[in-house]
Amino acid sequence: MPMFWPGLLLSLVPAALLNRPVGRLLRAHWAVGFLLLLGLGGVLTATLLPDAFRWSESAVRHCAVAGVRPRRPHELLTVPHLGFKLAAYASLGVAAALAGSRWRAGLALLGAAAVPFAVAAVRYAVPAIGRPCDVQDAWDGVQGVVLGAVLGLLAGPVLRAVAGRARARSHSV
């Protein structure tokens, strides 16, 4: 994926410009909005950019559905290019889990879990980008969102306590 890092760097611009409105929408800190937007940029870069910009006019619509299953833990670390996708999807899961209320977090997690299927649909609908539609990729994305959500749910109380202490210190000064 030669365009992953440049694409991720480009996604810093919308993440920097829109993090506060997205954070307010989620009723969360602006950093959560930044992480959500940067993760979405990473997902789009890792999953939808054509490889080396070779646009294929002769591509055929096809979506592989055979052998779809959850990846084993050792596969998550050894399958080429899976680490980039998992990290991007995991950041969506972390940000969604850190949304302000349970209702907003649940809605954000549902949206984050739908992103891998939206990516598969775009890959199927636009075969000319040269990225094959594969339901295993969608499952990998859902696994990344779930892993990120678990991390976000575990880190959430700690982050809220640290933020609360920082607010209390700033108000007492």
Residue frames relative to the residue before (quaternion, step in Angstrom):
aa qw qx qy qz dx dy dz
M 1.0000 0.0000 0.0000 0.0000 0.00 0.00 0.00
P 0.1221 -0.8499 0.5092 0.0594 3.55 0.29 1.22
M 0.7180 0.4543 -0.2605 0.4585 3.61 1.08 -0.50
F 0.3925 0.7504 -0.4718 0.2456 3.61 1.23 0.04
W 0.7283 0.4423 -0.2657 0.4509 3.61 0.66 -1.06
P 0.6551 0.4749 -0.3445 0.4761 3.65 0.88 -0.72
G 0.6493 0.5192 -0.3190 0.4550 3.58 1.00 -0.78
L 0.6490 0.5056 -0.3142 0.4738 3.55 1.02 -0.80
L 0.6323 0.5189 -0.3294 0.4716 3.59 1.01 -0.74
L 0.6504 0.5052 -0.3172 0.4703 3.59 1.00 -0.76
S 0.6557 0.5136 -0.3230 0.4494 3.59 1.05 -0.64
L 0.4830 0.6461 -0.4422 0.3921 3.60 1.27 -0.07
V 0.6071 0.5856 -0.3579 0.4006 3.60 1.07 -0.71
P 0.7224 0.3909 -0.2868 0.4931 3.67 0.63 -0.91
A 0.6056 0.5522 -0.3647 0.4420 3.60 1.08 -0.64
A 0.6791 0.4784 -0.2897 0.4754 3.59 0.99 -0.80
L 0.7005 0.4749 -0.2741 0.4568 3.59 1.01 -0.74
L 0.8019 0.3284 -0.1399 0.4791 3.59 0.97 -0.81
N 0.4170 0.7485 -0.4580 0.2368 3.62 1.21 -0.03
R 0.6667 0.5059 -0.3222 0.4424 3.61 0.94 -0.76
P 0.6692 0.4707 -0.3315 0.4699 3.66 0.83 -0.78
V 0.6519 0.4961 -0.3232 0.4738 3.59 0.99 -0.77
G 0.6309 0.5260 -0.3300 0.4651 3.60 0.99 -0.75
R 0.6536 0.4947 -0.3133 0.4795 3.60 1.00 -0.82
L 0.6283 0.5384 -0.3343 0.4514 3.59 1.00 -0.80
L 0.7190 0.4161 -0.2359 0.5043 3.57 1.02 -0.80
R 0.3227 -0.7424 0.4951 0.3155 3.57 1.34 -0.31
A 0.5163 0.5942 -0.4158 0.4556 3.50 0.96 1.03
H 0.6902 -0.4479 0.3686 0.4326 3.54 -1.32 0.11
W 0.6129 -0.5674 0.3960 0.3816 3.58 -1.14 0.57
A 0.5907 0.5829 -0.3682 0.4191 3.61 1.13 -0.58
V 0.6057 0.5339 -0.3533 0.4724 3.60 1.13 -0.60
G 0.6410 0.5102 -0.3151 0.4791 3.58 1.00 -0.80
F 0.6356 0.5257 -0.3200 0.4662 3.57 1.01 -0.84
L 0.6690 0.4994 -0.2963 0.4640 3.60 0.88 -0.96
L 0.6431 0.5217 -0.3222 0.4587 3.59 0.97 -0.83
L 0.7008 0.4631 -0.2721 0.4694 3.59 0.84 -0.96
L 0.6519 0.4968 -0.3186 0.4762 3.59 0.98 -0.77
G 0.6359 0.5210 -0.3212 0.4701 3.59 1.03 -0.76
L 0.6428 0.5065 -0.3228 0.4754 3.56 0.99 -0.80
G 0.6336 0.5154 -0.3242 0.4773 3.57 1.03 -0.76
G 0.6472 0.5175 -0.3105 0.4658 3.57 1.01 -0.78
V 0.6371 0.5197 -0.3222 0.4692 3.56 1.02 -0.82
L 0.6777 0.4884 -0.2976 0.4622 3.57 0.83 -0.96
T 0.6541 0.5083 -0.3064 0.4689 3.57 1.00 -0.81
A 0.7238 0.4543 -0.2551 0.4524 3.59 0.83 -0.97
T 0.7991 0.3555 -0.1602 0.4576 3.58 1.02 -0.68
L 0.7993 0.3376 -0.1681 0.4679 3.60 1.05 -0.59
L 0.5634 0.5832 -0.4168 0.4108 3.61 1.12 -0.39
P 0.4817 -0.6524 0.4873 0.3240 3.59 -0.93 0.81
D 0.5246 -0.6095 0.4826 0.3469 3.56 -1.11 0.64
A 0.8487 -0.0975 0.0065 0.5198 3.55 -0.66 1.20
F 0.5380 -0.6763 0.3681 0.3431 3.58 1.16 0.66
R 0.3396 0.6966 -0.5481 0.3146 3.56 0.87 0.97
W 0.1779 -0.7985 0.5720 0.0598 3.55 -0.16 1.32
S 0.1824 -0.8123 0.5493 0.0718 3.58 -0.66 1.05
E 0.2488 -0.7900 0.5469 0.1223 3.57 -0.45 1.21
S 0.7141 0.4534 -0.2554 0.4683 3.60 1.13 -0.54
A 0.3673 0.7531 -0.4805 0.2589 3.60 1.21 0.22
V 0.2773 -0.7540 0.5808 0.1314 3.52 -1.13 0.75
R 0.4839 -0.6475 0.4989 0.3125 3.58 -1.05 0.73
H 0.2302 0.7362 -0.6014 0.2082 3.49 -0.79 1.12
C 0.0511 -0.7874 0.6134 0.0343 3.56 -1.04 0.71
A 0.3297 -0.7552 0.5388 0.1749 3.56 -0.64 1.15
V 0.0483 -0.8181 0.5730 -0.0079 3.54 -0.80 1.05
A 0.5222 0.6607 -0.4074 0.3534 3.59 1.25 -0.15
G 0.8567 0.2168 -0.1452 0.4449 3.53 -1.17 0.69
V 0.3387 0.7534 -0.5033 0.2536 3.59 1.14 0.45
R 0.2196 0.7551 -0.5873 0.1916 3.55 -0.80 1.07
P 0.5937 -0.5309 0.4313 0.4239 3.58 -1.21 0.27
R 0.4587 -0.6701 0.5090 0.2854 3.56 -1.08 0.71
R 0.4614 -0.6437 0.5328 0.2982 3.53 -1.16 0.66
P 0.6681 -0.5310 0.3247 0.4078 3.62 -1.09 0.55
H 0.6684 0.4897 -0.3286 0.4533 3.63 0.90 -0.79
E 0.6140 0.5470 -0.3515 0.4475 3.60 1.10 -0.58
L 0.6012 0.5824 -0.3568 0.4148 3.57 1.05 -0.75
L 0.7326 0.4097 -0.2266 0.4942 3.58 1.13 -0.64
T 0.7623 0.4162 -0.2071 0.4503 3.60 1.11 -0.53
V 0.5836 0.5738 -0.3966 0.4157 3.63 1.10 -0.39
P 0.4861 -0.6877 0.4476 0.3008 3.63 -0.72 1.03
H 0.8508 0.1682 -0.1713 0.4675 3.56 -1.13 0.82
L 0.5123 0.6547 -0.4301 0.3521 3.61 1.18 -0.17
G 0.5945 0.5998 -0.3584 0.3979 3.59 1.07 -0.66
F 0.6415 0.5146 -0.3229 0.4684 3.60 0.98 -0.84
K 0.6870 0.4798 -0.2907 0.4618 3.57 0.86 -0.97
L 0.6559 0.5113 -0.3209 0.4532 3.58 0.91 -0.87
A 0.6497 0.5140 -0.3208 0.4591 3.58 0.95 -0.84
A 0.6621 0.4970 -0.3130 0.4655 3.59 0.94 -0.83
Y 0.6891 0.4581 -0.2851 0.4838 3.58 0.87 -0.91
A 0.6219 0.5386 -0.3470 0.4502 3.60 1.03 -0.71
S 0.6364 0.5155 -0.3486 0.4559 3.60 0.99 -0.69
L 0.5978 0.5304 -0.3645 0.4780 3.60 1.11 -0.57
G 0.6667 0.5097 -0.2982 0.4548 3.58 0.94 -0.88
V 0.6381 0.5160 -0.3259 0.4694 3.59 0.98 -0.83
A 0.6865 0.4849 -0.2896 0.4579 3.58 0.80 -1.01
A 0.6546 0.5064 -0.3222 0.4597 3.59 0.95 -0.81
A 0.6626 0.5067 -0.3098 0.4564 3.60 0.96 -0.82
L 0.7012 0.4604 -0.2687 0.4735 3.60 1.14 -0.56
A 0.3610 0.7243 -0.5076 0.2958 3.60 1.23 0.19
G 0.7259 -0.5451 0.2484 0.3381 3.53 -1.17 0.80
S 0.8169 0.1162 -0.0507 0.5627 3.61 0.67 -0.98
R 0.6632 -0.4922 0.3626 0.4319 3.58 -1.23 0.26
W 0.6369 0.5325 -0.3267 0.4518 3.56 1.00 -0.83
R 0.6870 0.4655 -0.2834 0.4806 3.61 0.87 -0.93
A 0.6345 0.5174 -0.3334 0.4675 3.59 1.01 -0.76
G 0.6521 0.5127 -0.3139 0.4618 3.59 0.95 -0.81
L 0.6599 0.4957 -0.2968 0.4804 3.54 0.98 -0.88
A 0.6579 0.4983 -0.3070 0.4740 3.59 0.97 -0.83
L 0.6483 0.5072 -0.3236 0.4667 3.60 1.00 -0.73
L 0.6258 0.5147 -0.3413 0.4763 3.60 1.02 -0.70
G 0.6500 0.5101 -0.3085 0.4714 3.56 0.99 -0.83
A 0.6602 0.5018 -0.3054 0.4679 3.58 0.96 -0.88
A 0.6648 0.4923 -0.3046 0.4721 3.61 1.02 -0.76
A 0.6418 0.5188 -0.3279 0.4598 3.61 1.17 -0.45
V 0.5252 0.6675 -0.4035 0.3402 3.61 1.17 -0.51
P 0.6603 0.4996 -0.3513 0.4370 3.69 0.79 -0.78
F 0.6663 0.4877 -0.3093 0.4717 3.59 1.04 -0.69
A 0.6038 0.5334 -0.3466 0.4803 3.57 1.15 -0.61
V 0.6266 0.5244 -0.3273 0.4745 3.58 1.03 -0.79
A 0.6553 0.5004 -0.3136 0.4710 3.60 0.92 -0.88
A 0.6430 0.5221 -0.3234 0.4576 3.59 1.02 -0.77
V 0.6487 0.4948 -0.3190 0.4823 3.60 0.99 -0.79
R 0.6410 0.5200 -0.3294 0.4585 3.59 0.94 -0.81
Y 0.6575 0.4889 -0.3046 0.4857 3.58 1.05 -0.74
A 0.7041 0.4861 -0.2680 0.4428 3.57 0.88 -0.96
V 0.7811 0.2139 -0.1055 0.5771 3.61 1.08 -0.68
P 0.0619 -0.8435 0.5327 0.0312 3.61 0.38 1.17
A 0.5351 0.6573 -0.3962 0.3531 3.60 1.20 -0.37
I 0.5797 0.5798 -0.4004 0.4092 3.63 1.13 -0.32
G 0.4534 -0.7303 0.4195 0.2916 3.56 1.27 -0.16
R 0.5743 0.5404 -0.3963 0.4703 3.59 1.20 0.38
P 0.3377 -0.7868 0.4743 0.2047 3.61 -0.33 1.18
C 0.4534 -0.6432 0.5468 0.2859 3.51 -1.16 0.69
D 0.1010 0.7779 -0.6096 0.1146 3.55 -0.83 1.01
V 0.4120 -0.7270 0.4937 0.2408 3.56 -0.66 1.11
Q 0.5510 0.5933 -0.4004 0.4290 3.62 1.16 -0.45
D 0.6180 0.5363 -0.3417 0.4624 3.60 1.05 -0.72
A 0.6394 0.5095 -0.3281 0.4732 3.59 1.00 -0.80
W 0.6488 0.5069 -0.3194 0.4692 3.58 0.95 -0.83
D 0.6240 0.5287 -0.3350 0.4678 3.59 1.01 -0.81
G 0.6444 0.5247 -0.3159 0.4578 3.57 1.01 -0.80
V 0.6470 0.5006 -0.3186 0.4789 3.57 0.97 -0.82
Q 0.6255 0.5246 -0.3406 0.4664 3.59 1.02 -0.74
G 0.6444 0.5186 -0.3184 0.4632 3.57 1.00 -0.78
V 0.6436 0.5091 -0.3203 0.4734 3.58 0.98 -0.83
V 0.6627 0.5015 -0.3097 0.4619 3.60 0.92 -0.87
L 0.6438 0.5088 -0.3269 0.4689 3.61 0.93 -0.84
G 0.6653 0.4966 -0.2970 0.4717 3.58 0.96 -0.85
A 0.6405 0.5248 -0.3299 0.4534 3.58 0.98 -0.81
V 0.6289 0.5196 -0.3356 0.4710 3.59 1.00 -0.77
L 0.6522 0.5009 -0.3140 0.4745 3.59 0.94 -0.88
G 0.6629 0.5102 -0.3029 0.4567 3.59 0.95 -0.87
L 0.6641 0.4956 -0.3063 0.4685 3.58 0.98 -0.81
L 0.6595 0.4889 -0.3084 0.4804 3.58 1.08 -0.67
A 0.7226 0.4392 -0.2441 0.4747 3.59 0.97 -0.85
G 0.5159 0.6985 -0.3948 0.3001 3.60 1.14 -0.58
P 0.6983 0.4572 -0.3029 0.4599 3.64 0.70 -0.91
V 0.6372 0.5198 -0.3296 0.4638 3.58 1.00 -0.76
L 0.6750 0.4929 -0.2944 0.4634 3.59 0.88 -0.95
R 0.6542 0.5060 -0.3185 0.4633 3.60 0.99 -0.79
A 0.6388 0.5164 -0.3268 0.4675 3.60 1.03 -0.75
V 0.6537 0.4987 -0.3159 0.4735 3.60 0.94 -0.84
A 0.6606 0.4978 -0.3077 0.4703 3.60 0.94 -0.86
G 0.6440 0.5251 -0.3204 0.4549 3.60 1.03 -0.77
R 0.6505 0.5017 -0.3140 0.4760 3.58 1.01 -0.77
A 0.6433 0.5167 -0.3224 0.4639 3.57 1.00 -0.82
R 0.6432 0.5080 -0.3165 0.4775 3.61 1.02 -0.77
A 0.6549 0.5143 -0.3161 0.4547 3.57 0.95 -0.86
R 0.6482 0.5067 -0.3146 0.4733 3.59 1.03 -0.76
S 0.6747 0.4888 -0.3078 0.4595 3.59 0.93 -0.80
H 0.6638 0.4931 -0.3089 0.4699 3.62 1.09 -0.61
S 0.6744 0.5036 -0.3030 0.4469 3.60 1.10 -0.62
V 0.6115 0.5729 -0.3515 0.4174 3.58 1.20 -0.33
